[in-house]
Amino acid sequence: MKENALEMCLIYKRVDLRKKYLDNMSQKVYTFCDIGEVGIMTQSIDSKVVSRIYGMNRGWVFTTTHFLDLGNRTAVAKTLERLAGSGTIRRLARGLYDYPEKHPVLGELPANYERIAQALAGRDSLKIQPSGAYAANLLGLTDQVPARIVFLTDGGNKTVQVKNQQIVLKRTTPKNMATAGDVSGLVIQALRYLGKDHVDDKTIGILKKRLTGIDKRRLMRDLRYAPAWIGSIFRQLQE
């Protein structure tokens, strides 16, 4: 009886060990499959992100939000980090990248500020409007590009530092954004920056040369969005 009991005990132990071994093997197989699936998924996200970037023109500025339809935020962020590390794209600031334009002699060109602002405004193409000193600079009314470039927006407030330039998105009223993207909006913001007492004949002359006939007609169409003193300048520009 003792011998039979001992034999049965050994059989049970062998069965138990075999079961544990098979369980461990199953776990390893499942783990291997999971890793493989993750690898395939990552590879798929990488290729889709690269395809979208190459499908855009050089100079395109973007954030992770431009790719969230391709994968989750963490996976997309890691893909962009890898692409920046390989030199395919350029990291401008945390979470902000561009597909840089290249000059045959100068190499990679600086990113366009308006494209940066548009990327920060979001993938839903919220409106942006250059304002302050930057608006005046774009029209040739000032010579220096300011260290702090401000854009008005109908989105949220954001600030990002790109090398020596600080790009600011500042939420404003619907009236200020009514002319966003139009020359009239640019002129309104530039003149506001200069101020009523600092707009002289030289300023008027520069604007007359800079603006086309179509631009000037546009100013008159958007007259209702300008303060009275700027409206008066709009009329002078028609002469």
C-alpha positions as CSV (number, residue, x, y, z in Angstrom):
1,M,0.0,0.0,0.0
2,K,2.8,2.4,0.9
3,E,4.5,1.6,-2.4
4,N,1.3,2.3,-4.3
5,A,0.8,5.6,-2.5
6,L,4.3,6.7,-3.2
7,E,4.0,5.8,-6.9
8,M,0.7,7.8,-7.1
9,C,2.4,10.7,-5.4
10,L,5.2,10.8,-7.9
11,I,2.7,10.6,-10.8
12,Y,0.8,13.6,-9.4
13,K,4.0,15.6,-9.0
14,R,5.1,14.8,-12.6
15,V,1.6,15.9,-13.8
16,D,1.8,19.1,-11.8
17,L,5.3,20.0,-13.1
18,R,4.2,19.3,-16.6
19,K,1.1,21.5,-16.1
20,K,3.3,24.3,-14.7
21,Y,5.8,24.0,-17.6
22,L,3.0,24.2,-20.2
23,D,1.5,27.2,-18.4
24,N,4.8,28.9,-18.5
25,M,5.2,28.1,-22.1
26,S,1.8,29.5,-22.9
27,Q,2.6,32.7,-21.0
28,K,5.8,33.1,-23.0
29,V,3.9,32.5,-26.3
30,Y,1.3,35.1,-25.4
31,T,4.0,37.5,-24.3
32,F,5.8,37.0,-27.6
33,C,2.6,37.6,-29.5
34,D,1.8,40.8,-27.6
35,I,5.3,42.2,-28.3
36,G,5.0,41.3,-32.0
37,E,1.6,43.0,-32.2
38,V,3.0,46.1,-30.6
39,G,5.9,46.1,-33.0
40,I,3.7,45.8,-36.0
41,M,1.4,48.5,-34.6
42,T,4.3,50.9,-34.0
43,Q,5.7,50.2,-37.4
44,S,2.3,51.0,-38.9
45,I,2.0,54.3,-37.1
46,D,5.5,55.3,-38.1
47,S,4.9,54.7,-41.7
48,K,1.5,56.5,-41.6
49,V,3.1,59.5,-39.9
50,V,6.0,59.7,-42.3
51,S,3.6,59.3,-45.3
52,R,1.5,62.3,-44.0
53,I,4.6,64.4,-43.5
54,Y,6.0,63.7,-47.0
55,G,2.6,64.4,-48.4
56,M,2.8,68.0,-47.2
57,N,5.0,70.7,-48.6
58,R,8.3,71.5,-46.9
59,G,7.9,74.2,-44.3
60,W,4.8,72.5,-42.8
61,V,4.7,73.0,-39.0
62,F,2.8,70.5,-36.8
63,T,2.2,69.0,-33.4
64,T,1.1,65.6,-32.2
65,T,-2.5,66.7,-32.6
66,H,-2.1,66.6,-36.4
67,F,-1.7,62.8,-36.2
68,L,-4.1,61.6,-33.5
69,D,-6.3,59.9,-36.1
70,L,-3.4,57.5,-36.7
71,G,-2.7,56.4,-33.2
72,N,-2.8,57.4,-29.5
73,R,-0.9,60.5,-28.3
74,T,2.0,58.6,-26.7
75,A,2.7,56.5,-29.8
76,V,2.6,59.5,-32.1
77,A,4.8,61.5,-29.8
78,K,7.4,58.7,-29.7
79,T,7.3,58.4,-33.5
80,L,7.9,62.2,-33.9
81,E,10.8,62.0,-31.5
82,R,12.4,59.2,-33.5
83,L,11.9,61.1,-36.8
84,A,13.5,64.2,-35.2
85,G,16.4,62.2,-34.0
86,S,17.0,60.8,-37.5
87,G,16.8,64.3,-39.0
88,T,13.7,63.6,-41.1
89,I,11.9,66.5,-39.2
90,R,13.1,69.3,-37.0
91,R,12.1,69.9,-33.4
92,L,11.2,73.6,-32.9
93,A,10.0,73.3,-29.3
94,R,8.5,70.8,-27.0
95,G,5.8,69.0,-29.0
96,L,6.3,71.3,-32.0
97,Y,8.0,70.2,-35.2
98,D,8.4,71.2,-38.8
99,Y,9.3,69.6,-42.1
100,P,12.0,72.1,-42.9
101,E,12.5,74.0,-46.1
102,K,16.0,73.6,-47.5
103,H,18.1,76.1,-49.4
104,P,20.9,74.7,-51.7
105,V,23.5,77.0,-50.1
106,L,22.0,78.0,-46.7
107,G,20.7,74.6,-45.8
108,E,17.6,74.4,-43.5
109,L,15.7,77.7,-43.4
110,P,14.0,79.0,-40.2
111,A,10.4,78.0,-39.7
112,N,7.7,80.5,-40.8
113,Y,6.2,82.3,-37.8
114,E,2.6,82.2,-39.2
115,R,2.9,78.5,-39.8
116,I,4.1,78.0,-36.2
117,A,1.1,80.1,-34.9
118,Q,-1.3,78.1,-37.1
119,A,0.1,74.8,-35.8
120,L,-0.3,76.1,-32.2
121,A,-3.9,77.2,-32.9
122,G,-4.8,73.6,-33.5
123,R,-5.5,71.1,-36.3
124,D,-9.0,72.6,-36.7
125,S,-7.5,75.6,-38.5
126,L,-8.6,78.2,-36.0
127,K,-8.2,81.8,-37.2
128,I,-5.0,83.8,-36.4
129,Q,-4.1,87.4,-37.0
130,P,-0.6,89.0,-36.8
131,S,-0.7,91.9,-34.4
132,G,1.5,94.5,-32.7
133,A,5.0,95.1,-33.9
134,Y,5.0,92.0,-36.0
135,A,2.0,93.3,-38.1
136,A,3.8,96.6,-38.6
137,N,7.0,94.8,-39.6
138,L,5.1,92.7,-42.2
139,L,3.8,95.9,-43.8
140,G,7.3,97.5,-43.9
141,L,6.3,100.1,-41.2
142,T,9.1,98.9,-38.9
143,D,12.5,97.4,-39.7
144,Q,13.0,95.0,-36.8
145,V,11.4,91.7,-36.3
146,P,10.3,91.8,-32.6
147,A,11.5,89.2,-30.1
148,R,7.9,88.6,-29.0
149,I,5.6,87.9,-32.0
150,V,1.9,88.1,-31.1
151,F,-1.0,86.6,-33.0
152,L,-4.6,87.2,-32.1
153,T,-6.8,84.1,-32.2
154,D,-10.3,82.8,-31.6
155,G,-8.7,79.8,-29.8
156,G,-7.0,79.6,-26.5
157,N,-3.9,81.5,-25.2
158,K,-0.6,79.8,-25.8
159,T,3.1,80.8,-25.7
160,V,6.1,78.9,-27.2
161,Q,9.8,79.8,-27.4
162,V,11.5,78.9,-30.7
163,K,15.1,79.8,-30.4
164,N,15.3,83.6,-29.7
165,Q,11.7,84.2,-30.8
166,Q,8.7,84.0,-28.5
167,I,5.4,83.2,-30.4
168,V,2.3,84.2,-28.5
169,L,-1.3,83.3,-29.3
170,K,-3.7,85.8,-27.6
171,R,-7.4,85.2,-27.5
172,T,-9.4,88.2,-28.6
173,T,-13.0,89.4,-29.5
174,P,-14.9,88.2,-32.5
175,K,-14.8,91.7,-33.9
176,N,-11.0,91.7,-34.0
177,M,-11.0,88.3,-35.7
178,A,-13.6,89.3,-38.3
179,T,-10.8,90.5,-40.7
180,A,-8.3,87.8,-39.7
181,G,-6.4,86.6,-42.7
182,D,-7.3,89.7,-44.8
183,V,-5.0,92.6,-45.6
184,S,-7.5,94.9,-43.8
185,G,-6.9,93.0,-40.5
186,L,-3.2,93.3,-40.9
187,V,-3.4,97.1,-41.5
188,I,-5.8,97.6,-38.6
189,Q,-3.4,95.8,-36.2
190,A,-0.3,97.6,-37.5
191,L,-1.9,101.0,-37.2
192,R,-3.2,100.2,-33.7
193,Y,0.4,99.3,-32.7
194,L,1.8,102.6,-34.1
195,G,-0.9,104.6,-32.5
196,K,-2.9,107.6,-33.8
197,D,-0.3,110.2,-33.0
198,H,2.5,108.3,-34.7
199,V,0.9,107.7,-38.1
200,D,2.4,110.4,-40.4
201,D,2.8,111.1,-44.1
202,K,5.7,108.6,-44.3
203,T,3.5,105.8,-42.9
204,I,0.7,106.7,-45.4
205,G,3.2,106.7,-48.2
206,I,4.6,103.3,-47.4
207,L,1.1,101.8,-47.2
208,K,0.1,103.3,-50.5
209,K,3.1,101.7,-52.2
210,R,2.7,98.4,-50.4
211,L,-1.0,97.9,-51.0
212,T,-2.5,97.0,-54.3
213,G,-5.7,98.4,-55.8
214,I,-7.6,95.3,-54.7
215,D,-6.1,95.6,-51.2
216,K,-7.3,99.2,-50.9
217,R,-10.8,98.3,-52.0
218,R,-10.7,95.6,-49.4
219,L,-10.0,98.2,-46.7
220,M,-13.1,100.1,-47.6
221,R,-15.2,96.9,-47.6
222,D,-14.0,96.2,-44.0
223,L,-14.3,99.9,-42.8
224,R,-16.9,98.9,-40.2
225,Y,-14.4,96.8,-38.3
226,A,-11.9,99.7,-37.9
227,P,-11.8,102.4,-35.2
228,A,-12.9,105.8,-36.6
229,W,-9.4,107.2,-36.8
230,I,-8.1,104.1,-38.7
231,G,-11.2,104.4,-41.0
232,S,-10.0,107.9,-41.8
233,I,-6.6,106.6,-42.8
234,F,-8.3,103.9,-45.0
235,R,-10.0,106.8,-46.9
236,Q,-6.6,108.6,-47.3
237,L,-5.2,105.5,-48.8
238,Q,-7.7,105.6,-51.6
239,E,-6.4,108.9,-52.9
